[in-house]
Amino acid sequence: MTDRRREKLMNLKRREELKDALTDKFKGRFGHGSSQRAADEMSVASATIREEVDKFATLADVTPGNLARLERRLQVRARPGGDTASEVSGYSVARSTMSRSRSVPSMAGAGIVNNQPGAAGPKVYNWSKLDEYASYLHEQDCIRQQLGAKALQRKLKMDLDHQVSQKQSRRMAETEEERTYHENQMRELEQWREMEKQREEEKQNKIMKEKADRDLQLEYERKLKNEELERKKQEEASLVSKIVDEMETEQKKFERKKMQQRKAMRKVFEENAEDQLRRKQEKKEQLQKEAEAMKEFARTMEEQEAQREREMNDRIERQNQLMAKLQANVDSMKKDAGDNDAARAAAQQDEMDRHFFEAENVKQNRLKQLKLENQAYLLRQMEEKDMRGQDEKELQGIQAEIMRQDANEYNETEKQKSINRRMQLVEHAKDIKKQMAYKMAQSTPAMSETEIALNKPLLQLVHRTLETKTPNGRPVSAIPEEPDEA
């Protein structure tokens, strides 16, 4: 929203507030039921008051004279048979800024415009005189607006004081009404408390009566229960004596049976104890055998491990010796069948050992080959990774070089743009200085004879008005400012 639009809206708002304030004031002065009317005055309709106020706000300036005229018009309407148009003069209507800002000297100059005799004034005029005259009229308009605003402020202060007094009286009336209402409420509350107290007493009496009836009923029920309990006790006593006899008989039978069972259990326990001792002895012997077997197995495994280690070192030499023994024992096996079987078993064992050694060698060679292949694969991967790293470094170097060149080109371009912009600013400054020098070199144009002849009445009015202006900017017969009311 522009400043002009905002100022216009604020002016409209102030005008509506002024209309409301004036309407309320005159309704309190001339409205129905007002105590401020004179004896010969009658009430004025609210619509009539509103119409006069709207007319005043539309046509007139807010000045003390216009406000007095508005009040006189309403007084005439309040008198029986009054004629507003014949008894009260019209408002000083603001036709334009020029007419509203005319002072007493400007009104005196109007006689010159109407061909009244006066001084001829100077022979040469400049257009600056008209500017000075317009500035003077603007000052007069501001002074009048200030006087009108102060008068309105005084009126509004009086109205606000009246409203404050009315508000205080209304507040006192409301306080009195609230106090009366509070007293009534307290009386009603006291009555309610009395009623509640009576109701509580009635309720308490009813409760006590019900309690007495309930106590009598409980006493009768307790008597019946005692008689029933006594009868049941007698029946239970006879029943208990009968049950006791039966239980004694059963207890004797149970004790005899328990003695028999105890004897049988003792016999079974003794047999179980003997069986457990026998089993413990067998288990102990078995554990000793297993421990000896484990020791023997551990010793055998240690010997086998030591023997396997020795065999790994001198396997080839022992095989040669076994082959020689086998060749030497061939003749003896032909003579002795028993010796032949032992030699054959030894030969088979040697053959199995040789196959085992060969399989172990094949496995060791295979492991070595796999290790070498794995090592070669890892070395090849490391070489490929180093090559990729070198390629990435070269690519990063190329990208950095490209970015460096782009940055240099951008800096050069921005530097050239800055230089061109500075040169343009210097050229523009030179052009502006030339234009300023050209305008300063031109003198204030004087009016031509034709322009003087056409504007002669206006020029004479300007001359007379400026001559009557006081040093402080006010005319000689300007209206003095009234002091603010306390």
C-alpha positions in Angstrom: 0.0 0.0 0.0 1.4 3.4 -1.0 1.8 6.3 1.5 -0.8 8.4 -0.4 -3.3 5.6 -0.2 -2.6 5.0 3.5 -2.9 8.7 4.3 -6.2 8.8 2.4 -7.5 5.8 4.5 -6.4 7.4 7.7 -8.2 10.7 6.8 -11.4 8.7 6.1 -11.0 7.0 9.4 -10.5 10.3 11.3 -13.5 11.8 9.5 -15.7 8.9 10.5 -14.5 9.1 14.1 -15.2 12.8 14.1 -18.7 12.2 12.7 -19.4 9.6 15.4 -18.1 11.9 18.2 -20.2 14.9 16.9 -23.3 12.8 16.5 -23.0 11.4 20.1 -22.3 14.9 21.4 -25.4 16.5 19.7 -27.6 13.5 20.6 -26.7 14.2 24.3 -27.4 17.9 23.7 -30.6 17.8 21.6 -31.7 14.1 21.7 -34.6 12.5 23.4 -34.4 12.5 27.1 -31.5 15.0 27.2 -31.2 17.1 30.4 -29.1 19.8 28.6 -31.9 21.2 26.4 -33.4 24.6 27.2 -37.0 25.1 28.3 -38.1 26.4 24.8 -36.3 23.6 22.9 -37.7 20.3 21.8 -35.8 17.0 21.0 -34.3 16.6 17.5 -34.5 13.2 15.8 -31.3 11.1 15.6 -31.7 10.9 11.8 -31.8 14.7 11.5 -28.7 15.1 13.7 -26.9 12.4 11.6 -27.9 14.2 8.4 -26.6 17.6 9.6 -23.3 16.0 10.8 -22.8 14.2 7.4 -23.5 17.4 5.6 -21.0 19.3 7.8 -18.3 16.6 7.3 -18.8 16.6 3.5 -19.0 20.3 2.8 -17.2 22.2 5.6 -13.8 22.6 7.2 -13.3 21.7 10.8 -13.0 25.2 12.3 -14.5 26.8 15.4 -16.8 29.0 13.3 -18.2 26.0 11.3 -18.7 24.0 14.5 -20.6 26.9 16.0 -22.7 27.2 12.9 -23.6 23.5 13.1 -24.7 23.8 16.7 -26.8 26.9 15.8 -28.5 25.0 13.0 -29.5 22.2 15.4 -30.7 24.8 18.0 -32.9 26.3 15.3 -34.3 22.8 14.5 -34.9 22.3 18.2 -37.0 25.4 18.5 -40.7 25.2 17.3 -41.2 26.9 13.9 -37.5 27.5 13.4 -36.1 28.0 9.8 -32.6 26.9 9.4 -32.0 28.4 6.0 -33.2 31.9 7.0 -31.7 32.2 10.5 -28.2 30.5 10.1 -25.6 31.3 7.5 -24.1 28.5 5.5 -20.7 26.8 6.1 -17.5 28.1 4.7 -17.2 25.5 2.1 -13.7 24.3 1.0 -13.9 24.5 -2.8 -10.3 24.0 -3.5 -6.8 24.3 -2.0 -6.4 27.8 -3.4 -9.7 29.1 -2.1 -9.3 27.4 1.3 -5.8 28.8 1.9 -6.6 32.5 1.1 -5.7 34.9 3.9 -6.8 38.4 4.5 -4.1 39.9 2.3 -5.1 37.5 -0.5 -8.8 38.7 -0.1 -7.6 42.3 -0.3 -5.7 41.4 -3.5 -9.0 40.0 -4.9 -10.1 43.7 -5.3 -7.2 44.2 -7.7 -8.4 41.1 -9.7 -11.8 42.7 -9.9 -10.2 45.9 -11.4 -10.2 47.8 -8.1 -7.6 50.6 -8.1 -4.2 49.8 -6.6 -0.5 49.9 -7.1 0.7 48.9 -10.5 3.6 46.8 -9.1 6.9 46.2 -10.9 7.4 46.1 -14.6 9.4 42.9 -14.8 8.2 39.6 -13.4 9.9 36.2 -13.0 8.2 32.8 -12.8 9.9 32.4 -9.4 7.5 34.9 -7.9 4.6 32.5 -8.6 6.6 29.7 -6.9 7.1 32.0 -3.9 3.4 32.9 -3.9 2.4 29.2 -4.0 4.8 28.4 -1.1 3.2 31.3 0.9 -0.3 29.9 0.2 0.9 26.5 1.3 2.2 28.0 4.6 -1.2 29.8 5.2 -3.0 26.5 4.5 -0.8 24.7 7.1 -1.5 27.4 9.7 -5.2 27.2 9.2 -5.1 23.4 9.4 -3.2 23.6 12.7 -5.8 26.1 14.1 -8.6 23.8 13.0 -6.9 20.7 14.4 -6.4 22.4 17.8 -10.0 23.6 17.9 -11.1 20.1 17.1 -8.8 18.8 19.8 -10.3 21.2 22.4 -13.8 20.1 21.4 -12.8 16.4 21.5 -11.2 16.9 24.9 -14.5 18.4 26.2 -16.4 15.5 24.8 -14.0 13.0 26.2 -14.2 14.6 29.6 -18.0 14.3 29.4 -17.7 10.7 28.3 -15.3 10.0 31.2 -17.7 11.5 33.7 -20.6 9.5 32.2 -18.5 6.3 32.3 -17.6 6.9 35.9 -21.3 7.5 36.8 -22.2 4.3 34.9 -19.4 2.4 36.7 -20.7 3.6 40.1 -24.2 2.5 39.1 -22.9 -0.9 38.0 -21.0 -1.2 41.3 -24.1 -0.4 43.3 -26.1 -2.9 41.2 -23.4 -5.5 41.7 -23.4 -4.9 45.5 -27.2 -5.2 45.6 -27.0 -8.4 43.5 -24.4 -9.7 45.9 -26.5 -9.0 49.0 -29.5 -10.8 47.3 -27.3 -13.7 46.5 -26.0 -13.9 50.0 -29.6 -13.9 51.4 -30.6 -16.6 49.0 -27.4 -18.6 49.9 -28.3 -18.3 53.6 -31.9 -19.5 52.9 -30.5 -22.4 50.9 -28.2 -23.3 53.8 -31.1 -23.4 56.3 -33.1 -25.6 53.9 -30.1 -27.9 53.5 -29.6 -28.1 57.3 -33.3 -29.1 57.8 -33.0 -31.7 55.0 -29.8 -33.1 56.6 -31.6 -33.4 60.0 -34.5 -35.2 58.5 -32.1 -37.5 56.7 -30.2 -38.2 59.9 -33.4 -39.1 61.8 -34.5 -41.4 59.0 -31.1 -43.1 59.1 -31.3 -43.6 62.9 -34.7 -45.1 62.6 -33.6 -47.5 59.9 -30.6 -48.4 62.0 -32.8 -49.4 65.0 -35.0 -51.5 62.9 -32.0 -53.2 61.3 -30.5 -53.9 64.8 -33.7 -55.6 65.9 -33.7 -57.7 62.7 -30.0 -58.6 63.2 -30.7 -59.6 66.9 -33.5 -62.0 65.8 -31.3 -63.5 63.0 -28.4 -63.9 65.4 -30.7 -65.8 67.8 -31.9 -68.2 65.1 -28.3 -68.7 64.0 -27.2 -69.6 67.5 -29.9 -72.2 67.9 -29.0 -73.7 64.5 -25.3 -73.7 65.5 -26.1 -75.5 68.8 -28.1 -78.2 67.0 -25.3 -78.6 64.5 -22.7 -78.9 67.2 -24.6 -81.7 68.9 -24.9 -83.6 65.6 -21.3 -83.0 64.8 -20.2 -84.2 68.3 -22.0 -87.5 67.8 -20.6 -87.7 64.3 -17.1 -87.0 65.5 -17.2 -89.6 68.2 -18.3 -92.2 65.6 -15.6 -91.0 63.3 -13.0 -91.2 66.1 -13.9 -94.8 66.8 -13.7 -95.7 63.1 -10.4 -93.8 62.8 -8.9 -95.7 65.7 -9.8 -99.0 64.1 -8.4 -97.9 60.8 -5.3 -96.6 62.6 -4.6 -100.0 64.1 -5.1 -101.7 60.8 -2.8 -99.2 59.2 -0.1 -99.7 61.8 -0.1 -103.4 61.4 0.1 -103.0 57.6 2.8 -100.4 58.0 4.9 -102.8 60.2 4.6 -105.5 57.5 5.6 -103.0 54.8 8.5 -101.8 56.9 9.8 -105.3 57.2 9.5 -105.9 53.5 11.1 -102.5 52.7 14.0 -103.3 55.1 14.6 -106.6 53.3 14.5 -104.8 49.9 16.8 -102.1 51.2 19.3 -104.6 52.4 19.2 -106.4 49.0 19.6 -103.0 47.2 22.5 -102.0 49.4 24.3 -105.3 48.6 23.6 -104.8 44.9 24.9 -101.2 45.1 28.0 -102.2 46.8 28.6 -104.9 44.2 27.9 -102.4 41.4 30.2 -99.8 42.9 33.0 -102.4 43.1 32.5 -103.4 39.5 32.3 -99.7 38.4 35.5 -98.9 40.3 37.3 -101.9 38.6 35.9 -100.8 35.2 37.1 -97.2 35.8 40.6 -98.5 36.8 40.7 -100.6 33.6 39.6 -97.6 31.5 42.2 -95.4 33.1 44.9 -97.9 32.5 43.7 -98.3 28.9 43.7 -94.5 28.4 47.2 -94.3 29.8 48.3 -97.1 27.5 46.5 -95.4 24.5 48.1 -92.1 25.4 51.5 -93.7 25.7 50.9 -95.6 22.4 49.8 -92.3 20.7 52.9 -90.5 22.0 55.1 -93.4 20.8 53.4 -93.4 17.4 53.7 -89.6 17.1 57.4 -89.9 17.9 57.8 -92.8 15.6 56.0 -90.9 12.8 58.3 -88.0 13.3 61.3 -90.2 13.1 59.9 -92.0 10.1 59.4 -88.7 8.3 63.1 -88.1 8.6 64.6 -91.5 7.6 61.7 -92.9 5.6 63.7 -93.5 2.5 66.6 -95.2 4.3 64.4 -97.5 6.2 62.6 -98.5 3.0 65.8 -99.5 1.4 66.8 -101.6 4.5 63.4 -103.2 4.4 63.7 -104.0 0.7 67.1 -105.6 1.4 65.8 -107.6 4.3 62.9 -108.6 2.2 65.3 -109.9 -0.5 67.4 -111.6 2.1 64.4 -113.3 3.7 63.0 -114.7 0.4 65.1 -117.9 0.8 64.3 -118.4 4.4 60.5 -118.0 3.7 60.7 -120.9 1.3 62.1 -123.1 4.1 60.0 -122.0 7.0 56.2 -121.3 6.4 55.8 -119.6 9.7 58.6 -117.2 9.0 57.2 -116.6 5.5 53.9 -115.4 6.9 55.6 -112.9 9.2 57.7 -111.6 6.4 54.7 -111.2 4.1 52.9 -109.2 6.8 56.0 -107.0 7.3 56.2 -106.5 3.5 52.6 -105.5 3.3 53.1 -103.1 6.2 56.1 -101.6 4.4 54.1 -101.2 1.2 51.3 -99.4 3.1 53.9 -97.1 4.7 55.4 -96.3 1.3 52.0 -95.5 -0.2 51.3 -93.3 2.8 54.6 -91.4 2.4 54.0 -90.9 -1.3 50.5 -89.6 -0.7 51.9 -87.2 2.0 54.6 -86.0 -0.5 51.9 -85.4 -3.2 49.8 -83.5 -0.7 52.7 -81.3 0.4 53.7 -80.6 -3.2 50.1 -79.6 -3.9 50.0 -77.3 -1.0 53.2 -75.6 -2.1 51.8 -75.1 -5.6 48.5 -73.6 -4.2 50.5 -71.2 -2.0 52.6 -70.1 -5.0 49.5 -69.6 -7.2 47.8 -67.6 -4.4 50.9 -65.5 -3.9 51.1 -64.8 -7.7 47.3 -63.8 -7.7 47.8 -61.4 -4.8 50.8 -59.8 -6.4 48.9 -59.4 -9.7 46.0 -57.7 -7.8 48.4 -55.3 -6.0 49.9 -54.3 -9.3 46.5 -53.7 -10.8 45.5 -51.6 -7.8 48.7 -49.5 -8.1 48.0 -49.0 -11.8 44.4 -47.8 -11.0 45.7 -45.4 -8.3 48.1 -43.9 -10.8 45.3 -43.5 -13.4 43.1 -41.8 -10.8 46.0 -39.5 -9.8 46.5 -38.6 -13.5 42.8 -38.0 -14.0 42.6 -35.8 -10.9 45.6 -33.8 -12.1 43.9 -33.2 -15.5 40.7 -32.1 -13.8 42.6 -29.8 -11.4 44.4 -28.2 -14.4 41.0 -27.7 -16.2 39.4 -26.1 -13.2 42.5 -23.9 -12.7 42.2 -22.7 -16.3 38.4 -22.1 -15.9 39.0 -20.1 -12.7 41.7 -18.0 -14.5 39.4 -17.3 -17.4 36.5 -16.5 -15.0 38.7 -14.1 -13.0 39.9 -12.4 -16.2 36.3 -12.0 -17.5 35.1 -10.6 -14.2 38.1 -8.2 -14.1 37.3 -7.0 -17.6 33.6 -6.6 -16.7 34.6 -4.5 -13.6 36.8 -2.3 -15.7 34.1 -1.8 -18.3 31.5 -1.0 -15.6 33.9 1.5 -14.0 34.5 3.2 -17.4 30.7 3.4 -18.0 30.2 4.9 -14.5 32.9 7.5 -15.3 31.3 8.3 -18.6 27.8 8.6 -17.0 29.3 10.9 -14.3 30.8 13.1 -16.9 27.5 13.3 -18.8 25.6 14.1 -15.5 28.1 16.8 -14.7 27.7 18.3 -18.1 24.0 18.4 -17.7 24.2 19.9 -14.3 26.6 22.6 -15.6 24.3 23.3 -18.5 21.3 23.7 -16.2 23.3 25.8 -13.7 24.5 28.0 -16.6 20.9 28.8 -17.6 19.4 31.8 -15.7 15.9 32.0 -14.3 13.7 32.8 -17.3 11.8 36.1 -17.2 8.3 36.5 -18.4 7.7 38.0 -21.8 5.5 41.0 -22.3 2.7 38.8 -23.7 2.8 36.5 -20.6 2.8 39.6 -18.3 -0.2 41.0 -20.1 -2.1 37.8 -19.9 -1.3 37.2 -16.2 -1.4 40.9 -15.1 -4.3 40.6 -12.5 -2.7 37.5 -11.0 0.8 39.1 -10.9 -0.6 42.2 -9.1 -2.4 40.0 -6.6 0.9 38.2 -5.9 2.8 41.4 -5.6 0.4 42.9 -3.0 0.1 39.7 -1.1 3.9 39.3 -0.8 4.3 42.9 0.3 1.8 42.4 3.2 3.5 39.3 4.4 5.2 39.6 7.8 8.7 38.2 8.5 7.3 35.1 10.3 5.2 34.2 7.2 1.8 35.3 8.4 -0.3 38.1 7.0 -0.8 41.3 9.0 -4.5 40.5 9.9 -4.1 36.7 10.3 -6.3 35.1 12.9 -4.3 34.6 16.2 -3.9 31.2 17.7 -6.1 30.5 20.7 -4.5 29.0 23.8 -5.2 25.4 24.7 -7.8 25.0 27.4 -6.5 23.4 30.6 
